[in-house]
């Protein structure tokens, strides 16, 4: 099992038609399986307006297809552009509704995300802080302490801060993962492409398997929590 995880793509941040993605869940899962994924999480954008609509439907799709695919599929959510004060209760609600991977849309430099979002996500115990932008040293150290994964992303625009996130995380020992933030079929990537993105962000080649192992460890934790 460990061998399978470490030598295939694990992608814990993707989107479907339930938010701003192009594919229904079954097709996204099938396309990920076809290019060699080992695990995928469906993490559509949610806020207080739609969280109770989206998550149960993603959970239903995952439950229905799981016996028929060769990859691990996890229902999740990405809490997006929420005021920092609301993030703790939204994370709690997402988990209650069945989200196994909770991502918070971090302070990317290409969107007007409210300052304090990174800190609120980390303090509230999100699983992954996506594209955290110019994350502060204080927030980075707190993420390390609370074992929150910081995302290196394949997504255009959000990836502009990959180098900064990678440099700071390596310097201070925070844990990283790599995800696609996929919205369309062409956004899905092979593990080799993921490796090249990590290299381009300044990650040493000898650290890359450890980053994939971080994602595998998160899946293990999620399954124990279920």
Secondary structure, DSSP 8 states (H G I E B T S, - for coil): -HHHHHTSEEE--B--TTTT-SS-HHHHHHHHHHTTEEEEEE--EE-TTTHHHHHHHHHHHHHHHGGG-SSEEEEEEEE-S--HHHHHHHHHHHHHHT-SEEEEE---TTS---TTHHHHHHHTT-SEEES--S--HHHHHHHHHHT-EEEEE-STTGGGGHHHHHHHHHHHT--EEEE--B-SGGG---HHHHHHHHHHTT--GGGHHHHHHHHHHHHHHHHHH-
